[in-house]
Amino acid sequence: MQFFGIGFLVLLFLEIMSIVWVADWLGGGLTLLLMIVSFISGVLMLRHTGMSGILLAGAAVRSGQNISLYQMLWPIRYAVAALLFISPGFISTVIALILLLPIKGTPVADMGGSVFSSDTQNPFGRTTRQDDGDIIEGEYTVTRADPQTRKQDYIEHKAD
């Protein structure tokens, strides 16, 4: 845990230095414009994904099909990249761009993680019943009473 604090301070120093280096290389106005564009794109990405991205990862796990690690981690990578775009500095922007690269993997079941394959029992999914003995098929119709009739019935019951 102590290395986390040191790593955070090193990252903070590198972020400040990256802003200075880019401002020296491109100029202050263009650097500020790039940082504003990065911030706006991060906010838009985060608004686009929101909590639904994390729920999408959970749904991919619960589907019980052969899913790849890329499919499972993509929504999480997308949200982390959006947060990195929001933070000022260009080191975090480069890390966010690396997270957004479309690196695809083999299905988890092929990597030995047969927990998520459809031929084994999925611990995250719902169990399905094989017998159809408790299903009753039929048709139904919804009938609604006339609102005027209902009002008259209420008035008659009140009068009694």
Backbone as JSON Lines, residues from 0, in Angstrom:
{"i":0,"aa":"M","n":[0.82,-1.2,0.0],"ca":[0.0,0.0,0.0],"c":[0.85,1.26,0.0]}
{"i":1,"aa":"Q","n":[2.05,1.18,0.56],"ca":[2.87,2.38,0.61],"c":[3.37,2.74,-0.78]}
{"i":2,"aa":"F","n":[3.5,1.77,-1.67],"ca":[3.94,2.05,-3.02],"c":[2.84,2.75,-3.83]}
{"i":3,"aa":"F","n":[1.58,2.57,-3.42],"ca":[0.48,3.24,-4.1],"c":[0.6,4.75,-3.95]}
{"i":4,"aa":"G","n":[0.92,5.21,-2.76],"ca":[1.08,6.66,-2.53],"c":[2.26,7.22,-3.29]}
{"i":5,"aa":"I","n":[3.36,6.47,-3.32],"ca":[4.53,6.93,-4.06],"c":[4.24,6.95,-5.55]}
{"i":6,"aa":"G","n":[3.55,5.91,-6.04],"ca":[3.17,5.87,-7.45],"c":[2.23,7.0,-7.83]}
{"i":7,"aa":"F","n":[1.32,7.33,-6.94],"ca":[0.4,8.44,-7.21],"c":[1.15,9.76,-7.3]}
{"i":8,"aa":"L","n":[2.13,9.98,-6.42],"ca":[2.92,11.21,-6.47],"c":[3.77,11.29,-7.74]}
{"i":9,"aa":"V","n":[4.33,10.14,-8.15],"ca":[5.1,10.11,-9.39],"c":[4.2,10.4,-10.59]}
{"i":10,"aa":"L","n":[2.99,9.82,-10.6],"ca":[2.05,10.09,-11.69],"c":[1.64,11.56,-11.71]}
{"i":11,"aa":"L","n":[1.41,12.13,-10.55],"ca":[1.05,13.55,-10.47],"c":[2.18,14.42,-11.02]}
{"i":12,"aa":"F","n":[3.42,14.11,-10.66],"ca":[4.56,14.85,-11.16],"c":[4.68,14.7,-12.67]}
{"i":13,"aa":"L","n":[4.5,13.47,-13.18],"ca":[4.58,13.25,-14.63],"c":[3.46,13.97,-15.39]}
{"i":14,"aa":"E","n":[2.28,14.04,-14.79],"ca":[1.17,14.76,-15.43],"c":[1.5,16.25,-15.56]}
{"i":15,"aa":"I","n":[2.03,16.83,-14.49],"ca":[2.38,18.25,-14.55],"c":[3.5,18.49,-15.55]}
{"i":16,"aa":"M","n":[4.49,17.61,-15.55],"ca":[5.59,17.75,-16.5],"c":[5.12,17.55,-17.94]}
{"i":17,"aa":"S","n":[4.16,16.67,-18.16],"ca":[3.66,16.47,-19.52],"c":[2.94,17.71,-20.02]}
{"i":18,"aa":"I","n":[2.23,18.39,-19.14],"ca":[1.56,19.63,-19.54],"c":[2.6,20.68,-19.91]}
{"i":19,"aa":"V","n":[3.66,20.77,-19.12],"ca":[4.72,21.75,-19.4],"c":[5.42,21.42,-20.71]}
{"i":20,"aa":"W","n":[5.73,20.13,-20.94],"ca":[6.41,19.74,-22.17],"c":[5.55,20.0,-23.41]}
{"i":21,"aa":"V","n":[4.28,19.66,-23.34],"ca":[3.4,19.87,-24.49],"c":[3.19,21.37,-24.72]}
{"i":22,"aa":"A","n":[3.09,22.17,-23.65],"ca":[2.94,23.61,-23.8],"c":[4.2,24.22,-24.42]}
{"i":23,"aa":"D","n":[5.35,23.69,-24.07],"ca":[6.59,24.18,-24.65],"c":[6.7,23.78,-26.12]}
{"i":24,"aa":"W","n":[6.17,22.59,-26.46],"ca":[6.28,22.08,-27.82],"c":[5.23,22.7,-28.75]}
{"i":25,"aa":"L","n":[3.96,22.78,-28.31],"ca":[2.86,23.25,-29.16],"c":[2.43,24.69,-28.87]}
{"i":26,"aa":"G","n":[2.67,25.15,-27.69],"ca":[2.19,26.46,-27.3],"c":[1.08,26.32,-26.27]}
{"i":27,"aa":"G","n":[0.89,27.36,-25.49],"ca":[-0.07,27.32,-24.39],"c":[-1.52,27.22,-24.84]}
{"i":28,"aa":"G","n":[-1.89,27.94,-25.89],"ca":[-3.28,27.94,-26.36],"c":[-3.71,26.58,-26.88]}
{"i":29,"aa":"L","n":[-2.85,25.97,-27.69],"ca":[-3.18,24.66,-28.25],"c":[-3.2,23.59,-27.16]}
{"i":30,"aa":"T","n":[-2.3,23.72,-26.18],"ca":[-2.29,22.78,-25.06],"c":[-3.58,22.88,-24.27]}
{"i":31,"aa":"L","n":[-4.02,24.1,-23.99],"ca":[-5.28,24.3,-23.27],"c":[-6.45,23.75,-24.07]}
{"i":32,"aa":"L","n":[-6.44,23.95,-25.38],"ca":[-7.51,23.42,-26.24],"c":[-7.53,21.89,-26.21]}
{"i":33,"aa":"L","n":[-6.34,21.26,-26.26],"ca":[-6.28,19.8,-26.19],"c":[-6.8,19.28,-24.86]}
{"i":34,"aa":"M","n":[-6.48,19.98,-23.77],"ca":[-6.96,19.55,-22.46],"c":[-8.47,19.72,-22.34]}
{"i":35,"aa":"I","n":[-9.02,20.77,-22.92],"ca":[-10.48,20.97,-22.89],"c":[-11.18,19.91,-23.72]}
{"i":36,"aa":"V","n":[-10.62,19.59,-24.9],"ca":[-11.21,18.55,-25.74],"c":[-11.15,17.2,-25.03]}
{"i":37,"aa":"S","n":[-10.05,16.91,-24.35],"ca":[-9.92,15.66,-23.61],"c":[-10.96,15.6,-22.49]}
{"i":38,"aa":"F","n":[-11.13,16.69,-21.77],"ca":[-12.11,16.72,-20.67],"c":[-13.53,16.53,-21.19]}
{"i":39,"aa":"I","n":[-13.88,17.21,-22.26],"ca":[-15.24,17.11,-22.81],"c":[-15.49,15.69,-23.33]}
{"i":40,"aa":"S","n":[-14.49,15.1,-24.0],"ca":[-14.7,13.73,-24.5],"c":[-14.84,12.74,-23.35]}
{"i":41,"aa":"G","n":[-14.09,12.95,-22.26],"ca":[-14.23,12.07,-21.1],"c":[-15.6,12.19,-20.46]}
{"i":42,"aa":"V","n":[-16.11,13.42,-20.35],"ca":[-17.44,13.62,-19.76],"c":[-18.51,12.98,-20.65]}
{"i":43,"aa":"L","n":[-18.39,13.16,-21.96],"ca":[-19.38,12.56,-22.87],"c":[-19.32,11.03,-22.84]}
{"i":44,"aa":"M","n":[-18.12,10.49,-22.75],"ca":[-17.99,9.02,-22.65],"c":[-18.61,8.51,-21.36]}
{"i":45,"aa":"L","n":[-18.38,9.23,-20.28],"ca":[-18.93,8.8,-18.99],"c":[-20.45,8.92,-18.97]}
{"i":46,"aa":"R","n":[-20.98,9.97,-19.6],"ca":[-22.44,10.11,-19.69],"c":[-23.03,9.01,-20.56]}
{"i":47,"aa":"H","n":[-22.31,8.63,-21.61],"ca":[-22.79,7.6,-22.52],"c":[-22.86,6.24,-21.83]}
{"i":48,"aa":"T","n":[-21.82,5.94,-21.06],"ca":[-21.76,4.63,-20.42],"c":[-22.52,4.62,-19.11]}
{"i":49,"aa":"G","n":[-22.14,5.46,-18.18],"ca":[-22.77,5.49,-16.87],"c":[-22.68,4.15,-16.18]}
{"i":50,"aa":"M","n":[-23.68,3.82,-15.44],"ca":[-23.71,2.55,-14.71],"c":[-24.07,1.39,-15.63]}
{"i":51,"aa":"S","n":[-24.64,1.7,-16.79],"ca":[-25.05,0.63,-17.69],"c":[-23.87,-0.17,-18.22]}
{"i":52,"aa":"G","n":[-22.7,0.44,-18.29],"ca":[-21.53,-0.3,-18.75],"c":[-21.14,-1.4,-17.8]}
{"i":53,"aa":"I","n":[-21.18,-1.11,-16.52],"ca":[-20.85,-2.12,-15.52],"c":[-21.92,-3.22,-15.53]}
{"i":54,"aa":"L","n":[-23.18,-2.82,-15.68],"ca":[-24.26,-3.81,-15.74],"c":[-24.14,-4.67,-16.99]}
{"i":55,"aa":"L","n":[-23.61,-4.09,-18.08],"ca":[-23.4,-4.84,-19.31],"c":[-22.35,-5.93,-19.1]}
{"i":56,"aa":"A","n":[-21.31,-5.61,-18.34],"ca":[-20.29,-6.62,-18.04],"c":[-20.89,-7.75,-17.21]}
{"i":57,"aa":"G","n":[-21.74,-7.41,-16.25],"ca":[-22.4,-8.44,-15.45],"c":[-23.32,-9.3,-16.29]}
{"i":58,"aa":"A","n":[-24.01,-8.69,-17.25],"ca":[-24.9,-9.46,-18.12],"c":[-24.11,-10.4,-19.02]}
{"i":59,"aa":"A","n":[-22.94,-9.97,-19.43],"ca":[-22.1,-10.85,-20.26],"c":[-21.65,-12.07,-19.48]}
{"i":60,"aa":"V","n":[-21.38,-11.88,-18.2],"ca":[-20.97,-13.01,-17.36],"c":[-22.15,-13.94,-17.13]}
{"i":61,"aa":"R","n":[-23.34,-13.38,-16.87],"ca":[-24.52,-14.2,-16.56],"c":[-25.1,-14.89,-17.78]}
{"i":62,"aa":"S","n":[-24.68,-14.51,-18.99],"ca":[-25.29,-15.09,-20.18],"c":[-25.0,-16.58,-20.31]}
{"i":63,"aa":"G","n":[-23.9,-17.03,-19.75],"ca":[-23.59,-18.46,-19.78],"c":[-22.98,-18.92,-21.08]}
{"i":64,"aa":"Q","n":[-22.7,-18.01,-21.98],"ca":[-22.1,-18.39,-23.24],"c":[-20.59,-18.23,-23.15]}
{"i":65,"aa":"N","n":[-19.89,-18.69,-24.18],"ca":[-18.45,-18.49,-24.22],"c":[-18.18,-17.02,-24.5]}
{"i":66,"aa":"I","n":[-17.66,-16.33,-23.51],"ca":[-17.35,-14.91,-23.67],"c":[-15.86,-14.72,-23.54]}
{"i":67,"aa":"S","n":[-15.34,-13.71,-24.2],"ca":[-13.92,-13.44,-24.1],"c":[-13.68,-12.45,-22.96]}
{"i":68,"aa":"L","n":[-12.47,-12.41,-22.52],"ca":[-12.09,-11.48,-21.48],"c":[-12.28,-10.05,-21.96]}
{"i":69,"aa":"Y","n":[-12.1,-9.83,-23.26],"ca":[-12.32,-8.52,-23.86],"c":[-13.78,-8.08,-23.71]}
{"i":70,"aa":"Q","n":[-14.71,-8.99,-23.99],"ca":[-16.13,-8.66,-23.84],"c":[-16.49,-8.36,-22.41]}
{"i":71,"aa":"M","n":[-15.87,-9.07,-21.49],"ca":[-16.2,-8.9,-20.09],"c":[-15.61,-7.6,-19.53]}
{"i":72,"aa":"L","n":[-14.41,-7.23,-19.98],"ca":[-13.73,-6.08,-19.41],"c":[-13.9,-4.81,-20.22]}
{"i":73,"aa":"W","n":[-14.49,-4.87,-21.41],"ca":[-14.62,-3.67,-22.23],"c":[-15.41,-2.56,-21.55]}
{"i":74,"aa":"P","n":[-16.56,-2.79,-20.96],"ca":[-17.28,-1.68,-20.32],"c":[-16.49,-1.06,-19.16]}
{"i":75,"aa":"I","n":[-15.76,-1.88,-18.44],"ca":[-14.96,-1.36,-17.33],"c":[-13.79,-0.54,-17.88]}
{"i":76,"aa":"R","n":[-13.15,-1.04,-18.92],"ca":[-12.04,-0.29,-19.55],"c":[-12.55,1.03,-20.11]}
{"i":77,"aa":"Y","n":[-13.72,1.04,-20.67],"ca":[-14.29,2.25,-21.26],"c":[-14.55,3.3,-20.17]}
{"i":78,"aa":"A","n":[-15.08,2.89,-19.03],"ca":[-15.35,3.83,-17.94],"c":[-14.05,4.36,-17.34]}
{"i":79,"aa":"V","n":[-13.04,3.5,-17.18],"ca":[-11.75,3.96,-16.65],"c":[-11.09,4.92,-17.63]}
{"i":80,"aa":"A","n":[-11.19,4.63,-18.93],"ca":[-10.64,5.54,-19.93],"c":[-11.34,6.89,-19.89]}
{"i":81,"aa":"A","n":[-12.64,6.9,-19.67],"ca":[-13.37,8.16,-19.57],"c":[-12.89,8.97,-18.37]}
{"i":82,"aa":"L","n":[-12.67,8.32,-17.25],"ca":[-12.15,9.01,-16.07],"c":[-10.74,9.54,-16.31]}
{"i":83,"aa":"L","n":[-9.92,8.78,-17.04],"ca":[-8.57,9.26,-17.34],"c":[-8.59,10.42,-18.32]}
{"i":84,"aa":"F","n":[-9.55,10.46,-19.23],"ca":[-9.68,11.61,-20.13],"c":[-10.07,12.86,-19.36]}
{"i":85,"aa":"I","n":[-10.85,12.7,-18.3],"ca":[-11.29,13.86,-17.52],"c":[-10.12,14.47,-16.75]}
{"i":86,"aa":"S","n":[-9.2,13.64,-16.27],"ca":[-8.09,14.17,-15.48],"c":[-7.15,14.98,-16.39]}
{"i":87,"aa":"P","n":[-6.64,16.11,-15.86],"ca":[-5.75,16.93,-16.69],"c":[-4.38,16.27,-16.83]}
{"i":88,"aa":"G","n":[-3.77,16.46,-17.95],"ca":[-2.46,15.89,-18.21],"c":[-2.5,14.97,-19.41]}
{"i":89,"aa":"F","n":[-1.33,14.7,-19.94],"ca":[-1.27,13.93,-21.17],"c":[-0.83,12.49,-20.95]}
{"i":90,"aa":"I","n":[-0.25,12.18,-19.8],"ca":[0.1,10.79,-19.49],"c":[-1.19,9.99,-19.31]}
{"i":91,"aa":"S","n":[-2.16,10.55,-18.58],"ca":[-3.44,9.86,-18.4],"c":[-4.2,9.75,-19.71]}
{"i":92,"aa":"T","n":[-4.04,10.73,-20.6],"ca":[-4.69,10.66,-21.9],"c":[-4.11,9.53,-22.74]}
{"i":93,"aa":"V","n":[-2.79,9.35,-22.67],"ca":[-2.15,8.26,-23.41],"c":[-2.58,6.91,-22.85]}
{"i":94,"aa":"I","n":[-2.68,6.8,-21.52],"ca":[-3.14,5.55,-20.91],"c":[-4.58,5.27,-21.32]}
{"i":95,"aa":"A","n":[-5.42,6.33,-21.37],"ca":[-6.82,6.16,-21.79],"c":[-6.9,5.69,-23.24]}
{"i":96,"aa":"L","n":[-6.05,6.24,-24.1],"ca":[-6.06,5.8,-25.5],"c":[-5.62,4.35,-25.63]}
{"i":97,"aa":"I","n":[-4.67,3.92,-24.79],"ca":[-4.25,2.51,-24.81],"c":[-5.39,1.62,-24.34]}
{"i":98,"aa":"L","n":[-6.14,2.07,-23.34],"ca":[-7.28,1.27,-22.86],"c":[-8.38,1.14,-23.92]}
{"i":99,"aa":"L","n":[-8.48,2.12,-24.81],"ca":[-9.53,2.09,-25.82],"c":[-9.14,1.29,-27.07]}
{"i":100,"aa":"L","n":[-7.89,0.81,-27.13],"ca":[-7.49,0.0,-28.28],"c":[-8.3,-1.3,-28.31]}
{"i":101,"aa":"P","n":[-8.73,-1.73,-29.49],"ca":[-9.56,-2.94,-29.58],"c":[-8.73,-4.21,-29.52]}
{"i":102,"aa":"I","n":[-8.22,-4.51,-28.35],"ca":[-7.44,-5.73,-28.16],"c":[-8.41,-6.84,-27.78]}
{"i":103,"aa":"K","n":[-8.5,-7.84,-28.64],"ca":[-9.45,-8.93,-28.4],"c":[-8.7,-10.16,-27.95]}
{"i":104,"aa":"G","n":[-9.36,-10.94,-27.14],"ca":[-8.74,-12.16,-26.62],"c":[-9.54,-13.38,-27.02]}
{"i":105,"aa":"T","n":[-9.02,-14.52,-26.63],"ca":[-9.73,-15.77,-26.88],"c":[-10.84,-15.9,-25.84]}
{"i":106,"aa":"P","n":[-11.86,-16.71,-26.12],"ca":[-12.9,-16.9,-25.12],"c":[-12.34,-17.45,-23.82]}
{"i":107,"aa":"V","n":[-12.97,-17.08,-22.74],"ca":[-12.5,-17.49,-21.42],"c":[-12.53,-19.0,-21.29]}
{"i":108,"aa":"A","n":[-13.49,-19.65,-21.91],"ca":[-13.6,-21.11,-21.84],"c":[-12.39,-21.76,-22.5]}
{"i":109,"aa":"D","n":[-11.84,-21.14,-23.54],"ca":[-10.68,-21.71,-24.2],"c":[-9.4,-21.5,-23.39]}
{"i":110,"aa":"M","n":[-9.41,-20.54,-22.48],"ca":[-8.25,-20.27,-21.65],"c":[-8.24,-21.12,-20.39]}
{"i":111,"aa":"G","n":[-9.16,-22.02,-20.27],"ca":[-9.21,-22.88,-19.1],"c":[-10.22,-22.41,-18.08]}
{"i":112,"aa":"G","n":[-10.85,-21.3,-18.31],"ca":[-11.85,-20.8,-17.39],"c":[-13.21,-21.29,-17.79]}
{"i":113,"aa":"S","n":[-13.46,-22.59,-17.65],"ca":[-14.7,-23.18,-18.12],"c":[-15.89,-22.81,-17.25]}
{"i":114,"aa":"V","n":[-15.7,-21.9,-16.31],"ca":[-16.8,-21.48,-15.45],"c":[-17.89,-20.79,-16.27]}
{"i":115,"aa":"F","n":[-17.48,-20.1,-17.32],"ca":[-18.43,-19.31,-18.09],"c":[-18.93,-20.01,-19.34]}
{"i":116,"aa":"S","n":[-18.53,-21.23,-19.59],"ca":[-19.0,-21.9,-20.8],"c":[-20.41,-22.43,-20.56]}
{"i":117,"aa":"S","n":[-21.1,-22.67,-21.65],"ca":[-22.51,-23.05,-21.54],"c":[-22.69,-24.51,-21.16]}
{"i":118,"aa":"D","n":[-21.62,-25.36,-21.28],"ca":[-21.8,-26.76,-20.96],"c":[-21.63,-27.05,-19.48]}
{"i":119,"aa":"T","n":[-21.12,-26.11,-18.71],"ca":[-21.02,-26.29,-17.26],"c":[-22.01,-25.39,-16.57]}
{"i":120,"aa":"Q","n":[-22.17,-25.6,-15.3],"ca":[-23.14,-24.79,-14.56],"c":[-22.53,-23.42,-14.3]}
{"i":121,"aa":"N","n":[-23.25,-22.37,-14.63],"ca":[-22.79,-21.0,-14.46],"c":[-23.13,-20.54,-13.04]}
{"i":122,"aa":"P","n":[-22.14,-20.2,-12.22],"ca":[-22.45,-19.8,-10.85],"c":[-23.13,-18.44,-10.76]}
{"i":123,"aa":"F","n":[-23.01,-17.64,-11.82],"ca":[-23.6,-16.31,-11.79],"c":[-24.97,-16.26,-12.44]}
{"i":124,"aa":"G","n":[-25.35,-17.28,-13.15],"ca":[-26.61,-17.26,-13.89],"c":[-27.76,-17.84,-13.09]}
{"i":125,"aa":"R","n":[-28.9,-17.72,-13.65],"ca":[-30.09,-18.3,-13.04],"c":[-30.22,-19.75,-13.46]}
{"i":126,"aa":"T","n":[-30.74,-20.56,-12.57],"ca":[-30.93,-21.95,-12.92],"c":[-32.25,-22.07,-13.68]}
{"i":127,"aa":"T","n":[-32.24,-22.93,-14.68],"ca":[-33.45,-23.14,-15.47],"c":[-33.97,-24.53,-15.18]}
{"i":128,"aa":"R","n":[-35.26,-24.66,-15.14],"ca":[-35.87,-25.97,-14.89],"c":[-36.09,-26.67,-16.22]}
{"i":129,"aa":"Q","n":[-35.83,-27.96,-16.23],"ca":[-35.96,-28.74,-17.44],"c":[-37.39,-29.26,-17.64]}
{"i":130,"aa":"D","n":[-38.14,-29.44,-16.54],"ca":[-39.49,-29.98,-16.7],"c":[-40.47,-28.84,-16.93]}
{"i":131,"aa":"D","n":[-41.4,-29.07,-17.84],"ca":[-42.41,-28.07,-18.17],"c":[-43.75,-28.44,-17.56]}
{"i":132,"aa":"G","n":[-43.76,-29.2,-16.47],"ca":[-45.01,-29.67,-15.89],"c":[-45.81,-28.58,-15.19]}
{"i":133,"aa":"D","n":[-45.18,-27.49,-14.77],"ca":[-45.91,-26.47,-14.03],"c":[-46.31,-25.28,-14.89]}
{"i":134,"aa":"I","n":[-46.17,-25.39,-16.19],"ca":[-46.55,-24.3,-17.09],"c":[-47.95,-24.57,-17.61]}
{"i":135,"aa":"I","n":[-48.81,-23.59,-17.45],"ca":[-50.19,-23.69,-17.94],"c":[-50.34,-22.69,-19.07]}
{"i":136,"aa":"E","n":[-50.68,-23.2,-20.25],"ca":[-50.87,-22.32,-21.38],"c":[-52.34,-21.96,-21.49]}
{"i":137,"aa":"G","n":[-52.59,-20.77,-21.97],"ca":[-53.97,-20.35,-22.16],"c":[-54.02,-18.93,-22.69]}
{"i":138,"aa":"E","n":[-55.24,-18.48,-22.92],"ca":[-55.44,-17.11,-23.4],"c":[-56.23,-16.35,-22.36]}
{"i":139,"aa":"Y","n":[-56.05,-15.05,-22.34],"ca":[-56.81,-14.22,-21.43],"c":[-57.17,-12.92,-22.13]}
{"i":140,"aa":"T","n":[-58.19,-12.3,-21.63],"ca":[-58.64,-11.02,-22.18],"c":[-58.81,-10.04,-21.04]}
{"i":141,"aa":"V","n":[-58.38,-8.84,-21.25],"ca":[-58.52,-7.8,-20.24],"c":[-59.75,-6.98,-20.6]}
{"i":142,"aa":"T","n":[-60.7,-6.93,-19.7],"ca":[-61.89,-6.11,-19.92],"c":[-61.91,-5.03,-18.86]}
{"i":143,"aa":"R","n":[-62.22,-3.86,-19.27],"ca":[-62.28,-2.74,-18.35],"c":[-63.7,-2.19,-18.35]}
{"i":144,"aa":"A","n":[-64.14,-1.82,-17.18],"ca":[-65.49,-1.26,-17.06],"c":[-65.47,0.18,-17.57]}
{"i":145,"aa":"D","n":[-66.59,0.61,-18.03],"ca":[-66.74,1.97,-18.51],"c":[-66.55,2.93,-17.33]}
{"i":146,"aa":"P","n":[-65.77,3.97,-17.47],"ca":[-65.56,4.89,-16.35],"c":[-66.85,5.54,-15.86]}
{"i":147,"aa":"Q","n":[-67.8,5.79,-16.76],"ca":[-69.06,6.4,-16.35],"c":[-69.87,5.43,-15.5]}
{"i":148,"aa":"T","n":[-69.88,4.15,-15.88],"ca":[-70.6,3.13,-15.11],"c":[-69.99,3.0,-13.73]}
{"i":149,"aa":"R","n":[-68.69,3.0,-13.66],"ca":[-68.01,2.87,-12.39],"c":[-68.35,4.06,-11.48]}
{"i":150,"aa":"K","n":[-68.44,5.24,-12.05],"ca":[-68.77,6.43,-11.27],"c":[-70.21,6.33,-10.75]}
{"i":151,"aa":"Q","n":[-71.15,5.86,-11.58],"ca":[-72.52,5.73,-11.15],"c":[-72.66,4.69,-10.06]}
{"i":152,"aa":"D","n":[-71.9,3.55,-10.17],"ca":[-71.94,2.52,-9.13],"c":[-71.45,3.09,-7.81]}
{"i":153,"aa":"Y","n":[-70.43,3.92,-7.83],"ca":[-69.88,4.5,-6.63],"c":[-70.9,5.44,-5.99]}
{"i":154,"aa":"I","n":[-71.57,6.2,-6.82],"ca":[-72.56,7.13,-6.28],"c":[-73.74,6.35,-5.66]}
{"i":155,"aa":"E","n":[-74.17,5.25,-6.35],"ca":[-75.28,4.46,-5.8],"c":[-74.89,3.82,-4.47]}
{"i":156,"aa":"H","n":[-73.67,3.33,-4.34],"ca":[-73.25,2.71,-3.1],"c":[-73.11,3.74,-1.99]}
{"i":157,"aa":"K","n":[-72.72,4.95,-2.33],"ca":[-72.62,6.01,-1.35],"c":[-73.99,6.4,-0.83]}
{"i":158,"aa":"A","n":[-74.99,6.37,-1.74],"ca":[-76.36,6.79,-1.35],"c":[-76.98,5.79,-0.4]}
{"i":159,"aa":"D","n":[-76.58,4.53,-0.46],"ca":[-77.18,3.5,0.39],"c":[-76.8,3.66,1.78]}
